[in-house]
Amino acid sequence: DAINTSTSNLEHEISQANARIQAHRVAAKRQLSLGVVDGLISKYTDARGLGFSGEPGVNVLELNLALDRLTGGTH
């Protein structure tokens, strides 16, 4: 999904795999442990579409807001 998303940067969800790929960089940039970032990724992962089909997605807006709350909005 990192390659297939639009260039508008308005995507509200990314795959868990994509989020986990970025977790190390986010943790380093935000000066948080990888465990904290992974926990937030899990917390802000939405259920499968319609409850039974599709892939779970990470709500990027909510994840970023939570990261901002933890780090005072610095990144």
C-alpha distances in whole Angstrom, upper triangle without the diagonal:
4,5,5,6,10,12,14,12,13,10,12,9,7,7,10,9,7,10,13,12,13,15,18,18,18,21,23,22,23,26,25,25,22,23,23,20,19,21,19,16,18,20,17,15,16,17,16,16,20,20,20,17,13,11,12,10,12,13,13,16,18,17,18,21,22,22,24,26,27,27,29,26,26,23
4,6,6,9,10,13,11,13,10,12,11,8,9,11,10,7,9,12,10,10,14,16,15,15,19,20,19,21,23,23,23,20,22,22,19,18,21,19,16,18,20,18,16,18,20,19,19,23,24,24,21,17,15,15,13,13,14,13,16,18,16,17,20,21,20,22,25,25,25,27,24,23,20
4,6,9,10,13,12,14,12,15,13,11,12,14,13,10,13,15,13,14,17,19,18,19,22,23,22,24,27,26,27,24,26,26,22,22,25,23,20,22,24,21,20,21,22,21,21,25,26,25,22,19,17,18,15,16,17,16,19,21,20,20,24,25,24,25,29,29,28,30,27,26,23
4,7,9,12,12,13,11,14,12,10,11,15,14,12,14,17,16,16,19,22,21,21,24,26,25,26,29,28,29,26,28,27,24,23,26,24,20,22,24,21,19,20,21,19,19,22,24,23,20,16,15,17,14,16,17,16,18,21,20,21,24,25,25,26,29,30,30,31,28,28,25
4,7,8,8,9,7,10,10,9,11,14,14,12,14,17,16,15,18,21,20,19,23,24,23,24,27,27,28,25,27,26,22,22,24,22,19,21,22,19,18,18,20,19,18,21,23,23,20,17,15,16,13,14,14,13,15,18,18,18,21,22,22,23,26,27,27,28,25,25,22
4,5,7,8,7,11,12,12,14,18,18,15,17,20,19,18,21,23,22,21,25,26,24,25,29,29,30,27,29,28,24,25,27,24,21,24,25,21,20,20,22,21,20,23,25,26,23,19,19,19,16,16,16,14,16,19,19,19,21,24,23,24,27,28,28,29,25,25,23
4,5,8,9,13,14,14,17,20,20,16,18,21,19,18,21,23,21,20,24,25,23,24,27,28,29,27,30,28,25,26,28,25,22,25,26,23,22,23,25,24,23,27,28,29,26,23,22,22,18,18,17,15,16,20,20,18,21,24,23,23,26,28,27,27,24,24,21
4,5,8,11,13,14,17,20,21,18,18,22,21,19,22,24,22,21,24,25,23,24,27,28,29,28,30,28,25,26,27,24,22,25,25,22,22,22,24,24,23,26,28,29,26,23,22,22,18,18,16,14,14,18,18,17,19,22,22,21,25,26,26,26,22,22,20
4,6,9,11,11,15,17,18,15,15,18,18,16,18,20,18,17,21,22,19,20,24,24,26,24,26,24,21,22,24,20,19,22,22,18,19,19,22,22,21,25,26,28,25,22,20,19,16,15,13,10,11,15,15,13,16,18,18,18,21,23,22,22,19,19,17
4,6,9,11,15,17,19,16,16,19,19,17,19,22,20,18,22,24,21,21,25,25,27,25,26,24,21,22,23,20,18,21,20,17,17,17,20,20,19,22,24,25,23,20,19,18,14,13,11,9,9,13,14,13,15,18,18,18,21,23,22,22,19,20,18
4,6,7,11,14,15,13,13,17,17,15,18,21,19,18,21,23,21,21,25,24,25,23,24,23,19,20,21,18,16,18,18,14,14,14,17,17,16,19,21,22,20,17,15,14,11,10,9,8,9,12,13,13,15,17,17,18,21,22,23,23,20,21,19
4,7,11,13,15,13,12,16,17,16,17,20,19,17,20,23,21,20,24,23,24,22,23,21,18,18,19,15,13,15,15,11,11,11,14,15,14,17,18,20,18,16,14,12,9,8,6,5,6,9,10,11,12,14,15,16,19,20,21,22,19,21,19
4,7,9,12,10,10,13,14,14,15,19,18,16,19,22,21,20,23,22,22,20,21,19,16,16,17,14,11,13,13,10,9,9,11,12,12,15,16,18,16,13,11,9,5,5,5,5,8,10,10,11,14,15,16,17,19,21,22,23,20,22,20
4,7,8,6,7,10,11,11,13,16,16,15,17,20,19,19,22,21,21,18,19,18,15,14,16,14,10,12,14,11,9,10,13,12,13,17,17,18,16,13,10,9,5,5,7,7,10,12,11,12,15,16,16,18,21,21,22,24,21,22,19
4,5,5,6,9,10,11,12,16,16,16,18,20,21,21,23,21,21,18,18,18,15,13,15,14,10,11,13,11,9,10,11,11,12,16,16,16,14,11,8,7,5,6,9,10,13,14,13,15,18,18,18,21,22,23,24,26,24,24,22
4,5,5,6,9,10,10,14,15,14,16,19,19,19,21,19,18,15,15,15,12,10,12,11,7,8,11,10,7,10,11,12,14,18,16,17,15,13,9,7,6,6,10,11,14,14,12,14,17,17,16,20,21,21,22,25,23,23,21
4,5,5,6,9,10,13,14,14,16,18,19,20,21,19,18,15,16,17,13,11,14,14,10,11,15,13,11,13,15,14,17,20,19,19,17,14,11,10,9,9,13,13,17,17,15,17,20,19,18,22,24,23,24,26,25,24,22
4,5,5,6,9,11,12,12,14,17,17,18,20,19,18,15,16,17,13,12,15,14,10,13,15,14,12,14,16,16,18,21,21,21,19,16,12,12,10,9,12,11,15,16,13,15,18,18,17,20,22,22,22,24,22,22,19
4,5,5,6,10,10,9,12,14,15,15,17,15,15,12,13,13,10,9,11,10,7,10,12,11,10,13,15,16,18,22,21,22,20,17,13,11,9,7,10,9,12,13,10,11,15,14,13,16,19,18,18,21,19,19,16
4,5,5,8,10,10,11,13,15,15,16,14,13,10,11,12,9,7,11,11,8,10,13,12,11,15,17,18,20,24,22,23,21,18,15,13,12,10,13,12,16,16,12,14,17,16,15,18,20,19,19,22,21,20,18
4,6,7,8,10,11,13,14,15,17,16,15,11,14,15,11,10,14,14,11,14,17,16,15,18,20,20,22,26,25,25,23,20,17,16,14,12,15,14,17,18,15,16,19,18,17,20,22,21,21,23,22,21,18
4,6,6,6,9,10,11,12,14,13,13,10,13,13,10,10,14,13,10,14,16,15,15,18,20,21,23,27,26,27,25,22,18,17,14,12,14,12,15,16,12,13,16,16,13,16,19,18,17,20,18,17,14
4,6,5,6,9,10,10,12,10,10,7,9,10,6,7,10,10,8,11,14,13,14,17,20,21,24,27,26,27,26,23,19,17,15,12,14,12,15,15,11,12,15,14,12,15,17,15,15,18,17,16,13
4,6,5,6,9,10,10,9,9,6,10,11,8,9,13,13,12,15,17,17,17,21,24,25,27,31,30,30,29,26,22,20,18,16,18,16,18,18,15,15,18,17,14,16,19,16,16,19,18,16,13
4,5,5,6,8,10,10,11,9,13,13,10,12,15,14,13,17,19,18,19,22,25,26,28,32,31,32,30,27,24,22,19,16,18,15,17,18,14,14,17,16,13,15,18,16,15,18,16,14,11
4,5,5,6,8,8,9,8,11,11,8,10,13,11,11,15,16,15,16,20,23,25,26,30,29,30,29,26,23,20,18,14,15,12,14,15,11,10,13,13,9,11,14,13,11,14,13,11,8
4,6,5,6,5,6,5,9,8,6,9,11,11,12,15,16,16,17,21,24,26,28,31,30,32,31,28,24,22,19,16,17,15,17,16,13,12,14,13,10,12,14,11,11,14,14,12,10
4,6,5,6,8,8,12,11,10,13,15,15,15,18,20,20,21,25,28,29,31,35,34,35,34,31,27,25,23,19,20,18,19,19,16,15,17,16,12,14,16,14,12,15,15,12,10
4,6,8,10,11,14,13,11,14,16,15,16,19,20,19,21,24,28,30,31,35,34,35,34,31,28,25,22,19,19,16,17,18,15,13,15,15,11,12,15,13,10,13,12,9,6
4,5,9,10,13,11,9,13,14,13,14,18,18,17,20,23,26,29,30,33,33,34,34,31,27,25,22,18,18,15,16,16,13,11,13,12,8,9,11,9,7,10,9,7,5
4,7,9,12,10,10,14,15,14,16,19,19,20,22,25,28,31,33,36,35,36,36,33,30,27,24,21,21,19,19,19,16,14,16,14,10,12,13,10,8,11,12,10,9
4,6,8,7,7,10,11,11,13,16,16,17,19,23,26,28,30,33,32,34,33,31,27,24,22,19,19,17,18,17,14,13,15,12,9,11,12,9,8,12,13,12,11
4,5,5,7,9,10,11,13,15,16,17,19,22,25,27,30,33,31,33,32,30,26,23,22,19,20,19,20,19,15,15,17,14,12,14,15,12,12,16,16,15,14
4,5,5,6,8,10,10,12,14,15,16,20,23,25,27,30,29,30,29,27,23,21,19,16,18,17,19,18,14,15,17,15,12,15,16,13,14,18,18,17,15
4,5,5,6,9,10,11,12,14,15,19,21,23,27,29,27,28,28,26,23,20,19,16,18,18,19,18,14,16,17,14,13,16,16,13,15,19,19,19,17
4,5,5,6,9,10,10,12,14,18,20,23,26,29,27,28,28,26,23,20,18,15,16,16,17,15,11,13,14,11,9,13,13,10,12,15,16,16,15
4,5,5,6,9,10,11,12,16,19,21,24,27,25,27,26,24,20,17,15,12,13,12,14,13,9,10,12,10,8,12,13,10,12,15,15,15,13
4,5,5,6,9,10,11,14,17,19,22,25,23,24,24,21,18,15,14,11,13,13,16,14,11,13,15,12,11,15,16,14,15,19,18,18,17
4,5,5,6,9,10,14,16,18,21,24,22,23,24,22,19,15,14,12,13,14,16,13,10,13,14,11,11,15,15,13,15,18,18,19,18
4,5,5,6,8,12,15,18,20,23,21,23,23,21,18,14,13,9,10,11,12,9,7,9,11,8,8,12,12,11,13,16,15,17,16
4,5,5,6,10,13,15,17,20,19,20,20,18,15,11,10,7,8,9,11,10,7,10,12,10,10,14,15,14,16,18,17,18,17
4,6,5,9,11,13,16,19,17,18,19,17,14,10,10,8,10,12,14,12,10,13,15,12,13,17,17,16,18,21,20,22,20
4,6,8,11,14,17,19,17,19,20,18,15,12,11,9,9,11,13,10,8,12,12,10,12,15,15,14,17,19,19,21,20
4,6,10,13,15,17,16,18,18,16,14,10,8,6,6,8,9,7,6,10,11,9,11,14,14,15,17,19,18,20,19
4,7,9,12,14,13,15,15,13,10,6,5,4,6,9,11,10,9,12,14,13,14,17,18,18,20,22,21,23,21
4,7,8,11,10,12,12,11,9,6,5,6,7,10,12,11,11,15,16,15,17,20,20,21,23,25,23,25,24
4,6,8,6,9,9,9,8,5,7,9,10,14,16,14,15,18,19,19,21,23,24,24,27,28,27,29,28
4,6,5,6,6,5,5,5,7,11,12,16,18,17,17,21,22,22,23,26,27,27,29,31,30,31,30
4,5,6,5,5,7,7,9,12,13,16,18,18,19,22,23,23,25,27,28,29,31,32,31,32,31
4,6,6,8,10,11,12,15,16,19,21,20,21,24,25,25,28,30,30,31,34,35,33,35,34
4,6,8,10,10,12,15,16,20,21,20,21,24,25,24,27,29,29,30,33,34,33,35,34
4,7,9,10,13,17,18,22,24,23,23,27,28,27,29,32,32,33,35,37,35,37,36
4,7,9,12,16,17,20,23,22,23,26,27,27,29,31,32,33,35,37,35,36,34
4,7,9,13,15,17,20,20,20,23,25,25,26,29,30,31,32,34,32,33,31
4,6,10,13,15,18,18,18,20,23,22,23,26,27,28,29,31,29,31,28
4,7,10,12,15,15,14,17,19,19,20,23,24,24,26,28,26,28,26
4,6,9,12,12,11,14,16,16,17,20,21,22,23,25,23,24,23
4,6,9,9,8,11,13,13,13,16,18,18,20,21,19,21,19
4,6,6,6,9,10,11,12,14,16,17,18,20,18,19,18
4,6,5,6,8,10,10,12,14,15,16,17,15,16,15
4,5,5,6,9,10,10,12,14,15,16,13,15,14
4,5,5,6,9,10,11,13,14,15,13,16,15
4,5,5,6,9,10,11,12,14,12,14,13
4,5,5,6,9,10,10,11,9,11,10
4,5,5,6,9,10,10,8,11,11
4,5,5,6,9,10,9,12,12
4,5,5,6,8,7,9,9
4,5,5,5,4,7,8
4,6,5,6,9,11
4,6,8,9,11
4,5,6,8
4,6,9
4,7
4
